[in-house]
Amino acid sequence: MTRWARKSVCVVSWIGVLSMTLPGCASGPPAPDWQVNARGALERAVAAYFDGNSRVEGAEFARARAEVGRTGQAALVARAELVRCASRVASLVVEACDAFEALRQDAPAPERAYADYLAGRFLGPTSETGPGVTDPALLPPQHRAAATASADAAGAALAAMDDPLARMVAAGVMWRTGRASPAVQAQAVDTASAQGWRRPLLAWLHVQARRAEQGGATDEAARLRRRIAWVAGPALLQGGPEPLPPSPPAPAPAPTREVPRR
C-alpha cells in the first residue's frame, strides 16, 4: 500500500461533494468497479497534492476522471472536478475551477452551488452581505453553517466541523472571503499539522507569519518562519515535490452591504 493510500479515508465524504456512496463510506451492496477505482484514485490524488507532489496528483486524478467519465453522468464528472478544486482552496491556491466551469451548464444545482461556494461567490440568506445568491440547503450539510457565518462566528462554525478536510476547505473559503480570523487560522494550522498535510500547512503558516509581521510581533513571526523552514525541509517523497509558492496572496476584503441613500 502506498503512503497516499494509507493516508486516505473517504476523501470524497470529507470534502462533502455530495458523496458518491462509495464503498467503505456507506453500507450496502458491493459497488461497481468504476466507483471503487474512482474513490481510490481521488483519495490518492488529494493526498499526493497535499504532500506537494503534483506529478502523482495529476496521474491519479486522470485515473479518477477516466473512471467517472465511463458513466456519462455530468454530476459525477463535476463532483470529481470539484474535489480537485477543493484541494486547491484548502491550500489557499487562488485559481479558477475552469474544468468545472466547462461542465456547469450540465451540472445539477447542488454542484453549481458548491462551485460558487469554493469560489467565494456564495452569499447565504443569513449573511451580513445582503440577500443570498444560493440556497444553503444546496450545499453539503457540513458546509452550510460555515458558508453563512459572519467573520466573528467563523471560528465557531469551523470548530463544529468534524471532518479534517471539510474543515480545511471551509477555512480556505473563509480566507478567500476575508473571514479568516486568527481563530480560523489557528484551527487550519492545527488541522493540517495533525494530518501531516504539508502544502496547506505551509500556506497557513505563511498567513500567520504575515499577520505577526504586520502586527509587529517579531518574535512570533521568527518562530513561525522557523516552523515553515522545518515543514519545507528535505523532501521525503521519491523524486521530491516541486517547489511550493513562498506565500499565498492576501485575500480580498470581505464584501460589504451597500446602504441605500435616503
N, C-alpha and C positions, 0 to 999 in steps of 0.2 A: 504493500500500500504506500502511495506517495505521501510526502509531507502535506501536500494540499488536501488530499483525501482525508487524512487524519484530522485536519482542522475543520472539515465540512460537517455541518449539522443542519440540514434543511435550510439552505441559504435562501431559497425562494420564499419560504414562510417567514424567515427573519425580516426580509425586506418588505414583505407584505404586499407583493404584487399579485394579489388575488390568486392565492396558491393553486397550483395546477393539480391538486390532490395527488401529489407524488408519493410513491412508495416510501415508507419509513416516516412520513409526515402524517399519515392518516391510515385508519384501519379500513379493510375492505378486501375485495378480490384482488388477485395479482394484477399489477399494472402492465400495459403493453410495453414492448421493448423501447419504443421511442421515448416514453416517459422516464424510464429508468436511465437511459443513456443521456437524455437531456438534463435531468436533475444532476447526475454526477458531473457532467461537463460544466454546467453552470456553477456548481459549488467549487469545482477546481479553478474555474476562471476567476471568480471573485477572490478566492484565497490567494491565488498567484498574483493578482493585481495588487492586493494589499501587501504582499511581500515585496512588491516592487519589480516583479518580473513580467513585463508586458508581452514578451515573446510567448511565454507559456500561456498567459491570459488570452492572447489573440487566437492561439491554436485551439484552446479548449472552448472558447466562445464560438468559434467557427463550427466545431462539432455540435454544440448545443443548438446553434441556429439551423444547422442542416437537419437535425432530428425533429425540431418543431416544424420546420418547413415541410416535412413529409406529410403533415396533417392538412395542409392547405387552409388552416384556420387563422384568420388575421389576428384574433385576440391572443392566441398563443404566441405567435411570432412577435407581436407587440410587447407581450409580457417579457419575453426573453430580452428584447432590446432595452426595456425599462430596467431590468435587473442590472444590465451593464451600465446604464446611465446613473442608476442609484449608487453604484460603487464609486463613480466619479464624484457625485455630490457628497458622499461620506468623506471623501478625501480632499474636499474643498477645491476640486478642479472645476474651473468655470468654463464650460463649453456647452454648445447647443447639443441637444439629443437628436441629431439630424436623422439617424437611422429610424427613430420612432416617427419623426415628423413625416417621413416618406410614407408611413403607414397610417397616419392619423385619419384620413378620410374613411378608411375601412375599419378602424379600431372602435370598439364599443365605448360608451360613455365613461365607465369606470377607469379604463386605461387612459383615456384623454384627460380625465381629472387628475390621475396620478402623475401624468407627464407635466401638467400645469403646476402641480404641487412641487415637483422636483425643480422646475424652472423658476420657482419663486413667484409664480403668477397667481397662486391660489389665494383668494380672499374670502374666508368663510363669513357667513352672515353675522357671527358674533364678533368679527374683527373690528378694531377701532378705526380701520382704514375706510370703512364705508360698506355699502351693500356687497354681499358676496357674489363672485362670478361663477362659483361652482358649489354644488351641494356637498357638504362634508360627508353625507351618508354615502357618497360615491367612492370615498377613499377607503383603504383598508382600515379596519377598526382601530389598530394601534396608532394610526397617524392622525386620527380625527381631532383629538384634543390638541396635539402639537401644532396642527395646521392653523387653528383658530386662536391659539394662546397669544396674549399680549407679550411684550418684551419682559414685563415684570413677572408674568406667570410662566414664562417659557421653561425656566429651570424645573419647576414643579411638574410640568407636563412631561418633560424629558425623564425625570426620575420615576415617573409612573410606568414607563415602558419597560417590559421585561426582556425583550429580545435585544441582544447587543447590537446587531447590525441595523435593525429598525431604529434603535436609539441613535446610532451614528448617522444614519440618513436624515433623521429628523433634525439632529444638531446641525448638519450641513445646510439644510433648508433654512433653519433659523439664522445661521451665519449669513447666508445669501440674502436674506430679507432684513438684515440689521437687527435681529433679536437675540444674537448670541451673547448673552450676559456673561460675566465671569463665572457664574454658577454653571451655565451651559458649557462653557469652555472647559471647566474642571471635570465635568462629567464625561465629556468627549475624550479628554486625555486619559482619564481613569479607565474608561471602557476600552479604548484602543490598546492601552498598555496591558490590561488584563488579558486581552485576546491575543496579544502579540502581533497586532496589525501595524506593521512598520510604516507604510505610506501614510495612512490617515493620522497616525500618532505624530509623525514628523510635521505634518501640516498644522495640526492643532497646537503643537509645542511652539511653532513659529508664531501663531496667533497670540499665544500667551506671552511670548518673549517680546513681541512688538508692543503689546499693551503695557508690559512692565517698563520698557524703554521710554515709551511716550509719557508714562506717569512718573518718570524719574526714579524708579525703583531699580537702581543699578545692580545691587547685589542679587536681587531676584532674577533680573534679566541675565546676569552672568551665569547663575545656576541653571537656568533654562537652556542657555546656549551650550553649556557643558552636557546637559542631558541630550540635546539634539545631536551633539557630536557622538555620543555613545550609540544612539539609535542608528545613526547614519554611518557607523563604523564599517569595518571589513565585511563584505557580503558573505552570507552563509550559503547562498544558492550556487550550484554548479554553473559556472559561466557568469554569475553575478547579475544583479538587476541593473537597469540603466540608471544614469544619474537622475535624481529627483529634483524638481524645482526647488530653489532655495527658500521660497516663502510664497504662500498664496497671496493674491492681491487683496487689498482691503475691500470689504463688501460695500455695496451701495447702501446709502441711508434707507431706513425703513420708510415706506410711503406714508404720507400724511393726508388726512382728510382735508379737502378744500372747503372752507366755511363760506357759505353763500353770503354775499353782501346784502345788507338790508337797505 
